[in-house]
Amino acid sequence: MSKITRYGIEKDLAWLKSISKAYIRRGKFERALNTIRITADLLYQTNVVHSDDDLETMMKEISGLCFGTKNNLVQTRNSNNDRKVVFYDLFSIDNRGLTEQYLEGLIRNNYQILYLGYKSNKTGRSDNIFRQLSGYSGAEVRLIDKGKFVDMASELRNHVIEYNPSAGLIHTSPSDVSGILAFCSLRNFFCRYLINITDHAFWLGKCSADKFIEFRSYGFNISKNLRKIDSEQLVILPYYPIQAAVPFQGFPFDYEANKVIFSGGSLYKIYGDDFFFSVNKHIVSKHDNVVFLYMGNGDPKIIKSFIAKNRLEKRVYYLKERKDISEVFKRIWFYIDTFPIGGGLMTQLAIANKKVPVSYRRPDQLSNTEQFLLKKPSFKITFEDKTEFLKELDLLITDPMYLKSHEEKLNDLVIDKTAFSEQLDSILQNGETTFQQTYCKIDPNEFFRESMRLLERDPSKYYMIFLKRHSLRAWIYAERKNPGVFLKKITEISRRKRNRSH
């Protein structure tokens, strides 16, 4: 299998961009947008850069060619639309991203809301979101069918124009070409705010917004210095975790007879380094009546292999992401942040449930857990020395009074609903919050290095980017670079279909 290098990635990027530009010249906008989407996926997977002005320019060009002079549509803000906001949500998934937090803030401030999303056959994934909206008389929901990129963008923009809001909140993914195209085409119509939920990584969409809402100074510094977004366009609004009232679904072990050490998040966050797994082994081998639980989505092959290889089936458990996460936190001893890529929402959930978070980062990693908090805690959360980190874990496990002393210091580390709502209103009315950015040292290659560590373990994930977006030209390219990948993928799909049919 071909080794992935920065040179190879940059060569692939140049190739994909040349294809996109050729498609635009020939008026084949669907193919151009699909190729741009593949390129954005590749950049998000590798983090060679944090933004790409070539892609942004192409998106603006397609917007102009598809929607013509409508780009000059100008709206005058008045009392009829002053409290009307569009919330565009690509995901529509409970407790994923920041949908529920922002909807709660809009509702608390009595805004009229048009919720724009996509129809889905997956049941149960948006129950809380739609319950939240249906219980508020000022909300309207419009869901569109998924189809061609330009058709979806056209339908989205038509809904926005018809609703005639004063502002739009964009909650999307790094490669959502339809949503980005729609809001790009409305650049003179109203004030567009992109909620930056992926502040450490690449995303497409600078062309789609007038202002960008960051949740911490670290992201502010990346957007300013690496994405080259003007400081006047950046505003900071920290978030809080959603505590859904979902009954506890149980554990596959006796949690009352054991101390449960918990971690969770997308599985790719723990796959770039073996240290996280060595922590698992350290905990369960050194301490009796302790189990380690990991909960999250993604490819579980590596974590399941680790458990089986070390015969830890009764000490280390893996479960998929669940909606009863608040109830899970109530039953744990303390929380260990993911490594080598950390998480913010899970750490905040731990704090909200008065559970101590502990984190390890290498000295060369400039992002840390404390950056997700309102203020620096009075005790140490992030450790850069492995020995010191393991000693801290041992002490938290063996000394309940030490653990309790930390738990008592967890107040006021996360913003509450009231403050969040007030600051959101200030953004929509005045374009600012009271949160001031502080200087954070950033390394443009920090997450590129982490991405490369992941891809060194499984290079096929890189080549699968070319295959999963249904582009024949990209498939042929990937097959030429890495023979057998396409055939392997078709075999996997066929096997899954056979298993489902049985």
C-alpha positions in Angstrom: 0.0 0.0 0.0 1.4 3.4 -1.0 2.9 5.4 1.8 1.1 8.7 2.4 3.3 11.8 2.5 2.8 15.5 2.6 4.1 15.7 -1.0 1.7 13.1 -2.1 -1.2 14.8 -0.4 -0.4 18.1 -2.0 -0.1 16.4 -5.4 -3.5 14.8 -5.0 -5.0 18.2 -3.9 -3.6 19.9 -7.0 -5.1 17.1 -9.2 -8.5 17.4 -7.6 -8.6 21.1 -7.9 -7.6 21.0 -11.6 -10.6 18.6 -12.1 -12.9 20.9 -10.3 -11.9 23.9 -12.3 -12.2 21.9 -15.6 -15.8 20.9 -14.6 -16.7 24.5 -13.8 -15.4 25.7 -17.2 -17.6 23.1 -18.8 -20.6 24.0 -16.8 -20.7 20.6 -15.0 -21.5 22.0 -11.6 -22.6 18.8 -9.9 -19.4 17.1 -10.8 -17.4 20.1 -9.8 -19.1 20.3 -6.4 -18.6 16.6 -5.8 -14.9 16.9 -6.5 -14.7 19.9 -4.2 -16.4 17.8 -1.6 -13.8 15.0 -2.0 -11.1 17.6 -1.8 -12.6 19.0 1.5 -12.9 15.5 2.9 -9.2 14.9 2.1 -8.2 18.1 3.7 -10.3 17.4 6.8 -8.7 13.9 7.0 -5.2 15.2 6.7 -5.2 18.8 8.1 -2.4 19.9 5.8 -4.0 23.3 6.0 -6.9 24.8 8.0 -8.6 26.5 5.0 -8.1 26.7 1.2 -8.9 29.9 -0.7 -8.9 28.0 -4.1 -11.9 26.0 -2.9 -13.6 29.1 -1.5 -13.1 30.9 -4.7 -14.5 28.0 -6.7 -17.6 27.9 -4.5 -18.2 31.6 -5.0 -17.7 31.2 -8.8 -20.3 28.3 -8.9 -22.6 30.4 -6.8 -22.5 33.2 -9.2 -22.9 31.0 -12.3 -25.8 29.1 -10.7 -27.7 31.9 -9.1 -26.6 34.8 -11.3 -27.8 38.3 -10.4 -29.7 37.0 -7.5 -26.4 37.3 -5.6 -27.1 41.0 -5.6 -30.3 40.6 -3.6 -30.2 43.0 -0.7 -32.4 43.0 2.3 -33.2 46.0 4.5 -33.4 45.1 8.2 -36.6 46.3 9.8 -38.8 45.6 12.8 -40.6 42.8 10.9 -37.5 40.6 10.6 -35.4 41.8 13.5 -36.2 38.8 15.7 -36.3 36.2 12.8 -33.5 33.8 12.5 -32.7 30.8 10.3 -31.0 27.9 11.9 -29.4 25.6 9.2 -28.5 22.2 10.6 -26.8 19.7 8.4 -26.8 17.0 11.1 -30.1 17.0 12.9 -28.7 14.6 15.5 -29.5 14.9 19.2 -26.5 16.0 21.4 -24.2 16.1 18.3 -22.6 19.4 17.8 -24.3 22.4 19.2 -27.8 22.3 17.8 -29.8 22.0 21.0 -27.7 24.7 22.8 -28.3 27.3 20.1 -32.0 26.5 19.7 -32.4 26.8 23.5 -30.7 30.2 23.3 -32.9 31.4 20.5 -36.1 30.2 22.3 -35.1 31.8 25.6 -34.6 35.1 23.7 -38.0 34.8 22.0 -36.6 34.7 18.4 -38.8 33.5 15.6 -36.9 30.4 14.2 -36.9 28.7 10.8 -35.2 25.4 11.3 -33.7 24.2 8.0 -32.5 20.6 7.6 -32.8 17.4 5.6 -35.3 14.6 5.6 -33.9 11.3 7.0 -35.1 7.7 7.3 -33.2 7.2 10.5 -35.7 7.2 13.3 -35.0 8.5 16.8 -31.9 10.5 16.0 -33.6 13.9 16.3 -36.3 13.3 18.8 -35.0 15.8 21.3 -34.4 18.5 18.7 -37.9 18.2 17.2 -39.5 18.0 20.6 -37.7 21.2 21.5 -39.0 22.9 18.3 -42.5 21.6 18.4 -42.9 22.9 22.0 -42.2 26.4 20.9 -44.8 28.4 19.0 -42.3 30.6 17.3 -40.5 27.8 15.5 -41.1 26.5 12.0 -39.4 23.4 10.6 -38.7 22.8 6.9 -36.8 19.7 5.9 -35.8 19.1 2.3 -35.1 16.0 0.3 -31.5 15.1 -0.4 -30.6 15.2 -4.1 -28.4 17.1 -6.4 -26.1 19.6 -4.8 -27.3 22.7 -6.8 -31.0 21.7 -6.4 -30.6 21.4 -2.6 -28.7 24.7 -2.4 -31.5 26.4 -4.5 -34.2 25.0 -2.3 -32.4 26.1 0.9 -31.8 29.6 -0.4 -35.5 29.9 -1.5 -36.7 29.0 2.0 -34.4 31.6 3.5 -35.5 34.4 1.1 -39.2 33.6 1.7 -38.7 33.6 5.5 -36.9 37.0 5.2 -34.8 36.7 8.5 -32.3 39.2 9.9 -29.7 36.5 10.6 -28.7 32.9 9.8 -26.8 30.4 12.0 -24.9 27.8 10.0 -24.3 24.5 11.8 -22.5 22.3 9.3 -19.7 19.9 8.4 -16.3 20.7 6.8 -17.5 19.5 3.3 -21.2 20.4 3.1 -21.1 21.9 -0.4 -24.8 22.4 -0.7 -25.3 24.3 2.5 -22.2 26.4 1.9 -23.3 27.1 -1.7 -26.7 28.3 -0.5 -25.4 30.7 2.1 -22.6 31.8 -0.1 -25.2 33.0 -2.6 -26.9 35.0 0.1 -23.9 37.1 1.1 -25.7 40.4 0.8 -29.1 39.3 2.0 -28.7 39.0 5.8 -26.0 38.5 8.4 -24.6 35.0 8.3 -22.9 33.4 11.3 -21.0 30.1 10.9 -20.8 28.1 14.2 -17.3 26.8 14.2 -17.7 23.4 15.8 -14.5 22.0 14.2 -12.1 24.7 15.3 -8.9 22.6 15.3 -9.3 21.2 11.8 -9.8 22.1 8.1 -13.3 23.2 7.0 -14.8 24.7 3.9 -17.1 27.6 4.3 -15.3 31.0 4.7 -17.3 32.2 1.7 -20.6 31.3 3.4 -20.5 33.6 6.4 -20.0 37.2 7.5 -19.0 36.3 11.1 -17.7 33.2 12.7 -18.6 32.0 16.2 -15.6 30.4 18.0 -16.1 28.6 21.3 -12.5 29.2 22.7 -9.5 31.4 22.2 -7.6 28.5 20.6 -10.0 28.4 17.7 -10.0 32.2 17.5 -6.3 32.2 17.1 -6.4 29.5 14.4 -9.1 31.3 12.4 -7.2 34.6 12.7 -3.7 33.4 12.0 -4.1 30.3 9.9 -7.5 30.8 8.1 -6.7 34.5 7.7 -10.1 35.6 8.9 -10.2 39.2 10.1 -10.5 39.6 13.9 -13.6 41.8 13.4 -15.4 38.8 11.9 -14.6 36.5 14.9 -16.6 36.3 18.1 -16.2 33.9 21.1 -19.1 32.1 22.7 -18.3 29.1 24.9 -20.9 26.3 25.1 -22.3 24.0 27.7 -23.2 20.3 27.5 -26.7 19.0 26.9 -28.1 16.9 29.8 -30.8 14.8 28.2 -33.3 13.2 30.5 -32.9 9.7 29.2 -33.3 6.7 31.5 -30.2 4.7 32.3 -29.8 1.8 29.8 -27.5 -0.3 32.0 -23.9 -1.7 31.8 -22.7 -5.2 30.8 -21.0 -5.4 34.2 -21.8 -4.8 37.9 -21.1 -1.1 38.2 -22.0 -1.0 41.9 -19.3 -3.5 42.8 -16.6 -1.7 40.7 -15.1 1.7 40.3 -15.9 2.7 36.7 -13.1 4.7 34.9 -14.7 6.2 31.9 -13.6 7.7 28.5 -15.5 8.4 25.3 -15.7 10.1 22.0 -15.2 9.2 18.3 -12.8 6.3 18.2 -10.3 7.9 15.8 -9.3 10.2 18.7 -7.6 7.2 20.5 -6.2 5.4 17.4 -3.1 7.6 16.6 -1.0 6.4 19.5 -0.7 3.3 21.8 -0.5 5.3 25.0 -4.2 5.4 25.6 -4.4 1.6 25.5 -1.4 1.3 27.8 -3.3 3.5 30.3 -6.2 1.0 30.1 -3.8 -1.8 30.9 -2.1 0.1 33.7 -5.4 0.8 35.4 -7.0 -2.6 35.4 -3.7 -4.5 36.1 -2.8 -2.4 39.1 -6.3 -1.9 40.7 -8.8 -4.5 41.7 -12.5 -3.8 41.5 -11.9 -1.3 38.7 -13.3 -1.5 35.1 -12.5 0.7 32.2 -15.4 1.7 29.9 -15.1 3.4 26.5 -18.1 4.7 24.7 -18.1 6.2 21.2 -18.7 5.6 17.5 -16.4 4.7 14.7 -14.5 1.6 13.6 -14.2 -0.6 16.7 -11.7 -3.1 15.2 -8.7 -1.7 17.0 -10.2 -1.4 20.5 -11.9 -4.8 20.2 -8.6 -6.3 19.1 -6.8 -4.7 22.1 -9.4 -6.1 24.5 -9.2 -9.6 23.0 -5.4 -9.8 22.6 -4.9 -8.8 26.2 -7.8 -11.0 27.5 -9.5 -8.0 29.2 -13.0 -8.9 28.3 -14.1 -8.6 31.9 -12.1 -5.5 32.7 -12.2 -3.2 29.7 -15.5 -2.6 27.9 -16.4 -0.9 24.6 -20.0 0.4 24.0 -21.4 2.5 21.2 -22.5 6.1 21.7 -25.7 6.3 23.7 -28.3 9.0 24.5 -28.2 8.2 28.3 -24.8 9.8 28.6 -25.7 11.9 31.6 -26.8 8.8 33.5 -23.6 7.1 32.5 -21.5 9.9 34.0 -23.5 9.7 37.3 -22.2 6.1 37.7 -18.5 6.6 37.0 -15.5 7.3 39.3 -13.8 9.9 37.1 -13.3 10.7 33.4 -10.1 10.3 31.3 -9.9 12.5 28.2 -9.1 10.9 24.8 -5.6 10.9 23.5 -3.8 11.8 21.2 -6.8 13.9 20.1 -8.8 15.4 23.0 -12.4 16.2 23.3 -14.4 19.1 24.7 -18.0 18.1 25.0 -17.3 15.0 27.0 -15.0 16.9 29.4 -17.8 19.4 29.9 -20.3 16.6 30.6 -18.0 15.2 33.2 -17.7 18.6 35.0 -21.5 19.2 34.7 -22.0 15.9 36.5 -19.3 16.7 39.1 -16.9 14.1 37.8 -13.2 14.9 37.6 -11.6 15.0 34.1 -8.0 14.0 33.7 -6.0 14.6 30.5 -2.6 13.7 29.0 -1.0 15.7 26.2 2.5 15.5 24.8 4.6 18.6 25.4 4.4 19.3 21.6 0.6 19.5 21.7 -0.5 23.0 22.3 -4.3 22.3 22.7 -5.4 21.2 26.1 -8.5 20.4 28.1 -8.4 23.7 30.1 -9.1 25.6 26.9 -12.7 24.3 26.9 -13.4 25.8 30.3 -14.5 29.3 31.3 -11.6 29.7 33.7 -8.5 27.8 34.8 -9.4 25.3 37.5 -7.6 25.4 40.8 -6.2 21.9 40.3 -4.3 20.4 37.4 -6.3 18.6 34.7 -3.8 18.3 31.8 -0.5 16.5 32.4 2.5 16.4 30.0 4.6 13.9 31.9 3.4 10.2 31.5 4.7 9.1 34.9 3.0 12.1 36.7 -0.2 11.4 34.8 -0.3 7.7 35.8 0.4 8.7 39.4 -2.5 11.1 39.3 -4.8 8.3 38.0 -3.6 5.9 40.8 -4.3 8.5 43.4 -7.7 9.4 42.2 -8.6 5.6 42.2 -7.2 4.8 45.7 -7.9 8.0 47.6 -11.6 8.9 47.7 -11.0 12.0 49.8 -8.5 13.3 47.2 -11.0 12.6 44.5 -13.8 14.4 46.4 -11.6 17.5 47.0 -11.3 17.9 43.3 -15.0 17.3 42.7 -15.7 20.2 45.1 -13.7 22.5 42.9 -15.7 21.9 39.6 -18.2 24.8 40.0 -18.4 27.6 37.5 -16.0 26.0 35.0 -18.7 25.7 32.3 -21.0 28.5 31.0 -24.7 28.0 32.0 -27.8 28.3 29.9 -28.7 31.8 31.0 -25.3 33.3 30.3 -25.1 31.4 26.9 -28.5 32.8 25.9 -27.6 36.4 26.9 -24.4 36.2 24.9 -26.1 34.7 21.9 -28.6 37.6 21.9 -25.7 40.0 22.0 -24.1 38.4 19.0 -27.3 38.6 16.9 -28.1 42.2 18.0 -24.7 43.7 18.3 -22.3 41.3 16.7 -20.2 40.7 19.9 -20.0 39.1 23.3 -18.2 40.0 26.5 -15.7 37.1 26.0 -12.3 38.4 25.0 -9.8 36.3 23.1 -6.5 35.6 24.7 -3.3 34.8 22.8 -2.7 31.1 22.4 0.4 29.7 20.8 -0.6 27.6 17.9 1.3 25.1 15.7 0.0 24.9 12.1 1.3 21.3 11.9 0.0 19.9 15.2 -3.1 18.2 13.8 -1.4 17.3 10.6 1.0 15.2 12.6 -1.8 13.6 14.5 -3.6 12.9 11.2 -0.5 11.3 9.7 -0.1 9.0 12.7 -3.7 7.8 12.2 -3.1 7.3 8.4 0.2 5.4 9.0 -1.8 2.8 10.9 -4.5 2.6 8.3 -3.6 4.2 4.9 -6.8 2.8 3.4 -8.8 5.5 5.1 -7.1 8.0 2.9 -7.8 6.2 -0.3 -11.3 5.5 0.7 -12.0 9.2 0.5 -11.8 8.9 -3.3 -14.2 6.0 -3.3 -17.0 7.0 -0.9 -18.2 10.0 -2.9 -19.4 8.1 -6.0 -17.0 9.8 -8.4 -15.8 7.3 -11.1 -12.8 9.5 -12.0 -11.7 9.5 -8.3 -12.3 5.7 -8.0 -10.0 5.1 -11.0 -7.4 7.4 -9.5 -7.5 5.7 -6.1 -7.4 2.2 -7.7 -4.3 3.2 -9.7 -2.5 4.6 -6.6 -3.5 1.7 -4.4 -4.6 -1.4 -6.3 -7.2 -3.5 -4.6 -8.9 -0.9 -2.5 -11.9 -0.5 -4.7 -12.4 -4.3 -5.0 -12.0 -4.7 -1.3 -14.7 -2.1 -0.7 -17.1 -3.7 -3.0 -16.5 -7.0 -1.3 -17.2 -5.5 2.1 -20.4 -3.9 0.9 -21.6 -7.2 -0.6 -20.8 -9.1 2.7 -22.7 -6.5 4.8 -25.8 -6.8 2.5 -25.7 -10.6 2.7 -25.5 -10.4 6.5 -28.4 -8.0 6.7 -30.5 -10.3 4.4 -29.9 -13.2 6.9 
